[in-house]
Each structure stands twice: as C-alpha cells, then as structure tokens.
Amino acid sequence: MKGIYWRPKGISSRALLLISLLAAGSAFVVEKFQLERRQPYLVEKRAAADLANRAMLAIKEHRLQSGFVIDPLTDPANSGILGTTETPVTTNKGGFYAKRTSINPNFAAVLVDMIKEAGVKEGDTIAVGVSGSFPAINMCVYAAAKTLKLNPIVICSASSSEWGANDPDLLWIDMERILNQKKIFPYRAVAASLGGVEDQAKGLPATSRDLLREAVRRNGLELIDPKNYAESVAKRLELYTKGAGDNPIKLYINVGGGTSSAGKKLAKDNFKQGLNLEAPRNSDPETSVMASYGRNDVPVIHMLHIQDVARDYFLPDFPNYMPLPGEGGVFLRTSYNRTLTGALLIAIIISLYAFIHSQWGAQLLRPANVQKGGADFEPMV
C-alpha cells in the first residue's frame, strides 16, 4: 500500500529570508572569531629577528655618523640600509620595491623556519653565497645562523645591483666587517668576487673594477678572480669544500642573483623561492653552485624574488615603516576556527531541510490566517 505524505507547494519567502540571515550571520561570525596560532620555533625566530634588527640599526648608525643623509622619498621607512641607483660599482638594474621589502628583520625568522624545515641542526656546517644586492637579507641569514648555532662558510660578491649595498665606501663586505668588529656576528667571508656579469663585473669600466678589488683588499678577503664563469663556479665549490673539512655541508643558502651562486636567468628561475628540498630535474650541476649542491641532495634556500617570499610568510610588501621584530605571520598566524565553521555549516544545512523540505518547518513559518491543511501543501504518493 502506498503511503501519503505532504510537502510544501513552494518555498516560503520567510524561509528564504531566515536562511539568508543565518548564512550571512555565520559568515560574519567565522570571519570575526578566527584563531591566532603560534608558529613553530617561536623563541628562535624572535631571537633571530632581534639580532637582525640590531645589525640593521648598527649599519644605519654607521652611515649617519659618516655623513649619509636618508632620503625620505626613497627610504620612507628611515632604515638607512637602502642604497641608491647609479654608482661606479652598480652592476645592473634592481627592483626598488623588492629592496624596500627586504629591509625587515623578520626575514631572519623566515630563514629560521626554512633552516629547521631543511633538517639542519645545531653545529651543522652550511654554505652561503651572498651578493651586495640584499644587505638586509644577508644580515638575516647571519642572524639565523648565529641563533641556531650553525657553522656557515660564506662567499660574497662585492658589487651590487641598484638600491643595494652599492656605495663604493660601504659595500656589503664592509658592512660584514663592521658587524663583526661590533661583535654582532662572529662570521667573516672566506673570499669575495667582483660579482656582476660572469662574476667578473664585466661591463663596468676598469676604474670600477679597481674600486671593487680595493674593497676586497681592505677587508682582508681572498679575491676570486676567475678567467671565466665555469672557473668561478668551480673555485667557489673548492673553497666551500676546503672550509667544511671533514664536516658535510647540510644546506646551501643563496641570496641575490649572483650568477656563479644562483646561475644565469633560466637556471636560477628553475628553483622556487625559499626552501628547495630537491633540485629541479632539469637543473645542470655545472650551471651554478646552487644547482651543484641541489643535484647532490643538499637542500637549497633561494632568496631572490623577495616579495614572493614575503607574501608566503605574511610579511608586509615594501612598507613605509620599519617593521619591528616579532611582526608578521611567521610568528603568529590567524586561521579559521574549524569547529565553529563546521557547527555553523551544519546549522545552515539543518535549516535548509527544516524550512524547505520539512512540513513542520513550513507550518512554522505559515501566516496565521492560513488554515491547517490549506492550499500551502500538496499530497505526495
């Protein structure tokens, strides 16, 4: 025998309004009551960011004492780290907004996060290749290494692109020496190259290359002066191996777009920004130091497109202020409350069933002047 049940003929406008209000209210509640989650390694991250901030303030103080005047139009954060455009030792164009974004001590916390994810432990030896293009990121690398008690072997490029450490009297290798003398960092590079095209500053006049050589000499560093690009890559690998001795190199960090360190354009763009636990399949170990280590199963941290890294870790994009240590999603990150979201979703589903498919719900919302069993319902067999 077929049973008979009743269903509403149409959807009540009152039901639609009520469900809409419930859905809108749920969306507001979910957005309003997000959870703030502590990120891993919070103590180490804060210590590294504090140390990087101390280093940046030291360089700013040194520049101001030397008579440098900060331009509020180009450096609204008043950082004192940002370079300028054309100088005798500027190798190529540089991303102005990327350089401004990089001047943030909390990148040291980002590097702590990446180093930890790479599995590097206290006392491990790492290889580091930096250029003068991102002096603030270089400081963050040193701060992360010191905080995590690592043994970095560093090779620098003396020159810089626009807006980096491109003052002939205060290159990155000068900054490194100053920070070492102030006992902020215990590290000094084992060698430096001229940097730029082919790692030989090709395209710069002879007087500019002489300025770079003089900077390497005054900082007491070994000069890498290769005959060609391949020799530069081989020499750097040789110096890292020599510096590591019997200790295996557990990580390679590249900062900037130095060709010997990161590779030429296609080679360096094969690697993603940030941590690479394995090298891209099409990377050639002979194209750069980074590719050589990556193809030999050494994790690589690639810090070039800084704005991409900043967005990944919820750091500000070219802020007009100097970020304080501890700011950003690398420390605390807001996320949706899954329990609350699930409960509200269930409530919406129940309301949809109750007020649209259920006779009880439809009756509840019927106007008072409509009699029970009236035309609002139709029988279904």
N, C-alpha and C positions, 0 to 999 in steps of 0.2 A: 504494500500500500504506500503510495507516495505521500510524503509529508508536506505540509504547507507552512511557510514562514513568511514574514513580512519584511520589506525593506523600504527605505525612503525613496520617493519618486525622483528627487533631485537633491542637490547639495544645498543646505541652508546657508544663506548669506551670513547669518550669525556664526555658524560653524567656521566658515572661511575666515571671518574676521578674528575669531578667537584663536584659531590655529596660527594665523599670520602674526598675531601679537605674541603668542607663545614662541614662535620661531625667532622673531626679532629680539624678544627679550632674552632668549637663550644665547643668541649670537653676542649680545651685549655682555652678558654675564661671563661667557667664555673668554672674551677679549679682556674684560676688566679684571678677572681673577686668575691671571696667569701665575705660574710658579717661577721663582727665581732659583736656579740650580747652580750650586758651586761646581766649578770645573775641576778636573784633576790637577794635582801638583800645585795647589794654590799658594802654599808657602814659598816654594821655589820660584814660582812665577813672580810673586810680589818682590822677592829679594832681587831677582834679576832686573826687574823694571826699575827698582830703586837705584841699583848700581848704574844702569844705563843712563838714568836721569842725572845722576851725579856726574857722569862723564860728560854729558852734553852741556851741563852748566859750567863745567871746568873749561871746556873749549870756548864757550861763549865769553866767559870772564877773560880768558887769554886774548881773544880777539878785541874785546873792548879796551883792554889795557894797552893793546898795540895800536890803538887809534882807529880801529874799524868802526864805521857808523852803520847801524842797521837801517835798512830801507823799509819803512812800514808798508809800502805798496807791494813790494815783492815778498817780504817776510812779515806778514801781519801777526804771526804768532810770536814775533820778537825772540826767535830761537837763537839767532846768531850762528846757526850752523849752515844755512843756505848760502850757496855760492852765488856766482853771477853768470853772465852769458859768455862773452868772448874774453879770453885771457891768452897769453902766449902758450899756456900748457893745456888748453881746452882741445880735446881730440875730436869731438863730434857733437851733434845736437843732443839735447837731453830733455826728457819730459818734465816740464816745470811742475805740473800738479803731482806727478809721481814723487818728485824730490820733496815737495812740501808734505805729502802724505807720509813719507819715510821718517820724518823728524818726529818720532813718537817713541818714548822709552818702552812702551808696552809691546813693541815688536820683540823685545827681549823675552817676554813671557810667551809669545808665539813660538819663538825658537826653542824655548824650554819644552813646550808641548811637542814640537816636531822631534826634537832630540830624544825625548823619552819614548815617543812612539816608535822611533827607529831602533829602540832596544839598547841604546848606548848607556853605559853605567859609569859610576864614579871611578876615576883613574884611567879610563879608556883614552886611547890616542885617536885624534881626529885630524884630518887635513882640511885646511881652509884657504880658499883663494878669494881675495877681495880686490876691488878697484877703488879709485878715489871718488867714484860717481855717487856712492851712497854712504857717506861717512857715518851718518846716524845709525844705519843698519849694521855697519861694521862694529860700532860700539855695542850694539845689541848682541851681536854674535859673541864678542869678547865677554860681555856681562853674563850671558847664558853659560858660556864655557867655565867661567870662574865660579859661578853659583853652583854648577853641577860638578865642580872639581874635575874637569877634564884636562887633557894634555893636548892643546892644539898646536899644530905645525902650520905656520901662516906664511903665505907668499902674497905679496902685494903688487899691484900695478900703480906706478907713481902718478900717472896722469889721470884726467877726469873728463867726463862729458860736461855739458853746461849745467849750472846750478849745483854742482857737486863741490868737492874739495879742490877747486881749480885756481886758488890763489898761489902763485909761484913761491911765496914765502911761507905758506901754510898748507902744504899738501897733506893727503891722508897720512903719509909716512911720518910727517912732522907731528901731526895730531897724535899718532900712536906713541911716538917718543915722549911727548908731553904728558900723556896719560900714564905712561909707565913711570916717568920721573915723579909724578904726583902720587904714585903708589895706588892708583885706581885700578889699573890692570897690571898683572905680572908678565904680560906677554909682549914679545917683540917678534917681528917678522924675521925669517931666516934669510930672505932675499927679496929683491924687488926688480921688476922690469920697467921699461919705459911705458908700456901699455899702448893703447891705441891700435891702429891698423897693423896687423901681423905681429903684435906685441913689440913693435919697434918704433912706434909713433910715426909711422910713415904718413907723409902729407904735411907734417909740421916742419917748419924751417929748422935749419941747423942750430940756430940760436935757441930755439925752444927745446930741442933735444938736449942741448948742453945744460939748460936750466934743470931738466929732469935728472940728468946724470949727476949734477952737482947736489941735488936734493938727496939722491941715494947716498952719495959720499958723506954729506954732513950728518946723515942719520946712521952712519956706520953699518950699512947693509951691503950684502953681496949683490952685485948687479948681474941680472940675467940679460945678456946682450946677444941674442941668437942670430944666426945667419938667415934663418927662415922660420916659418911658422911651425913646421914639424919639429925642428930642433928646440923651439920654445916649449912645446908640449912635453917632449922627452926630458928636457932639463928640469922642468918642474916636477915630473914624476920621480926623477932621480933624487931630487932634494927631499921630497916627502919620504921616500924610502929610507934615505940616509938618516933623516931626523927621527923616524919611527924606531930605527934599530930593530930589535927583536920583537917589538910590540906591533901587532896587526892594526892597521888603520880601520876603524869601525864605522867611519862616516866621512863623507866629503861635503863641505858647505861652500857653495859659490854665491858671491854677492856681486851683482852688477853684470855687465855684458862683455867682460874681457874675453877676447876670442880664444886665447890659449886655455883659459879656465873653463869657459862655458861652451865654446865652439862658435862657428860662424852662424849666421842667422837661421838657416834651416836646421842646423844641428842643435842649437840651443833651444829652439822652439819645439823640438821633439819632446823635451822634458816638460812636465807640467810644473806650474809654480808651486813652491813649497816642497813637501816631502815626497820623494820617489823611492819606494822600496825596491823597485827593479827598473832597469833601464828600458826605454822603448826598444822594440825588436829591431827596428831599422837603424839604430844608432851605431855608429862606427867608432870603435875604441881609439882609433888614431886621430879622430877629429878634435878631441879636447881632453883635458884632464877629467872633467866631469863624466864624459862618456866612457873613458877608460875605467874609472872606478865603478861606474854603474854596470858596465858589462862584466865586471868581475865580482858581482853580487855585493858590492858595498853600497849601502843606502846613500842617497844624494838629496841634499836640501838646496833648492834652486830659488834664489831670491833676486828676481829681475823685474817682473811686472808687479811692482809693489802694491799698486791699487787693487789688483786682483786678490792678493794675499790679505790685504786689509779688509776687504769685503767678506772673505771667507771666515775671518775671525771677528767680525763685527767691530772693527776699529774705524774711526772717522776718516772720511775721504777729504784730503787737503784742508784740514780745519784751520780756522782763523785764530786759534788759540793753541797754546802749548799743552797737550794732554798730560794729566797728572798720572803718576804710577798707580796702577790698580783700576784704571778705567777701561771699559770695553768688555765684549762678550767672551774674551779669552779667560776672564776671571769668573764672572757670574753671567749666566745666560738665561733669559726668560723663555719659557716654553708653556704650551697649553697644558692645563690640568686634564689628563686623560680620563680620570674617574668622573670628574664633573661633566666633561663633554659627553661621555658615554651615557650618563644618567639623563642629561637633558635630551639627547637624541632618542632615548627610549621613551621619554615623556612625550615627545613630538609624535613618535610612531603610534603610541597608545591613543593619543588624542585624535590622530587621523582615523584610526579604526573606530573609536568610540563615537565620533560625531559624524562620520560619513557612512560607515558600514553597519553600525550598531543601531537597532531600533530604540534602545534605551537612550543613547546619546541624542538621536534625532528628536525623540519625545521631549527630552530635557530642554531643548532649545526652541520648541514649538511655541508660537504665540499663544497666549492664554485663551483667546477666543476661538481657537481651532479645537474641535471636539475630538475625543479619542476615537480612533477608527475612521477619521475623516479621510479626505482625499489626499493627505500628505503621504499615505502609504499604499503600496500595491502588493497583492499576494503573489508569491512565487512558489511554483510547484517543484 
